[in-house]
Amino acid sequence: MLLSSVSLFDFLDGAKEKEALDEVSKLTAASEQLSMRGEGSEVMLELRIPEGTRVDFGSLPGRQDKWPADANDYCIRTGEKTTFYYSDASFSNPELNGPVSFGSGRHRLLLSTKIESKSGRLFVLISEKGF
């Protein structure tokens, strides 16, 4: 019975991760397209992050202070599991000084591109606009 419960929780976490990845793929695809268009590009989109899931853009867990070195990374956390991904886009918060994270729920986001003056690197700024 215990093994069945563990298998069920693993299955549910896997389903949440897939659902989150499907949602996050909208953001990463749009970010990569904006990056190709250059500075000043914008797009609005909506994400629905599943209950019990967290998504981090521009950092890896425990390395938030390493931004911008990890700016191309993002991760999805479901329960005890964290899965890491890489994007061709570099992510930042609206202040252009660090990563951005979202928890469960519905998020209306503005994605915009800006060049960071010190490095000359193009970033996709992720701003939550609310409902």
C-alpha positions in Angstrom: 0.0 0.0 0.0 2.8 2.4 0.8 4.5 1.7 -2.5 1.2 2.5 -4.3 0.9 5.8 -2.4 4.5 6.8 -3.4 3.8 5.8 -7.0 0.6 7.9 -7.1 2.4 11.0 -5.6 5.2 10.6 -8.2 2.6 10.3 -11.0 0.8 13.5 -9.8 4.1 15.4 -9.4 5.0 14.3 -13.0 1.7 15.5 -14.3 2.1 18.9 -12.5 5.6 19.2 -13.9 4.4 18.5 -17.5 1.6 21.0 -17.1 4.0 23.6 -15.8 6.5 22.9 -18.6 3.7 23.3 -21.2 2.9 26.7 -19.7 6.5 27.8 -19.3 7.2 26.8 -22.9 4.9 29.7 -24.0 7.1 32.1 -22.1 10.5 30.7 -23.2 9.4 30.5 -26.9 8.2 34.1 -26.8 11.4 35.2 -25.0 13.6 33.6 -27.6 11.6 35.3 -30.4 11.9 38.6 -28.6 15.6 38.2 -28.2 16.0 37.7 -31.9 14.1 40.9 -32.6 16.4 43.0 -30.3 15.9 45.7 -27.8 12.5 47.4 -27.3 10.4 44.3 -28.2 7.3 43.5 -26.1 4.6 40.9 -25.7 2.0 40.2 -23.1 1.0 36.6 -22.2 -0.8 34.7 -19.5 0.6 31.7 -17.6 -1.2 29.3 -15.3 1.2 27.6 -12.9 -0.2 24.4 -11.3 -0.9 24.2 -7.6 2.2 23.3 -5.6 4.6 24.3 -8.4 7.1 27.1 -8.5 9.1 28.4 -11.5 12.3 30.4 -11.4 13.7 32.3 -14.4 17.4 33.5 -14.5 18.6 31.4 -11.6 19.1 28.0 -10.2 18.0 27.0 -6.7 20.6 28.2 -4.1 22.3 30.3 -6.7 20.1 33.4 -6.9 23.2 35.5 -6.1 24.9 34.2 -9.2 22.7 36.2 -11.6 23.5 37.1 -14.4 25.8 34.0 -14.8 22.7 31.8 -14.7 20.4 34.3 -16.6 19.7 31.7 -19.3 18.6 29.0 -16.9 15.2 28.3 -15.5 13.8 25.6 -13.3 10.4 24.1 -12.3 9.9 22.9 -8.8 7.1 20.4 -7.9 7.1 19.0 -4.5 10.6 17.7 -3.7 11.6 17.6 -7.4 13.4 20.3 -9.3 14.1 20.1 -13.0 16.5 22.5 -14.7 16.3 23.9 -18.2 18.3 26.2 -20.5 17.0 28.9 -22.8 18.7 31.0 -25.6 17.1 34.0 -23.9 18.6 35.7 -20.8 16.0 36.5 -18.1 15.7 39.3 -15.6 13.3 41.0 -13.3 11.9 44.4 -14.4 14.8 46.3 -12.6 17.4 44.4 -14.6 19.2 43.3 -11.5 18.3 39.7 -10.8 16.1 36.6 -11.4 12.3 36.4 -11.2 10.1 33.7 -9.7 6.4 32.7 -9.8 4.4 30.4 -7.6 1.1 28.7 -8.3 -1.7 30.5 -10.0 -2.6 32.7 -12.9 0.0 35.3 -14.0 -0.4 38.1 -16.6 3.1 39.0 -17.8 4.7 41.6 -19.9 7.9 40.4 -21.6 10.2 43.2 -22.9 13.8 43.3 -24.0 16.5 45.7 -22.8 20.3 45.8 -23.2 22.2 45.9 -19.9 24.6 48.8 -20.3 27.7 47.3 -18.5 27.8 44.0 -20.4 25.9 44.9 -23.6 23.9 41.7 -23.0 20.2 41.6 -24.1 17.8 40.5 -21.4 14.1 39.6 -21.5 12.5 41.5 -18.5 9.6 39.6 -17.0 7.1 41.9 -15.3 3.8 40.7 -13.6 1.0 43.0 -14.6 -1.8 41.5 -12.4 -5.5 41.1 -13.3 
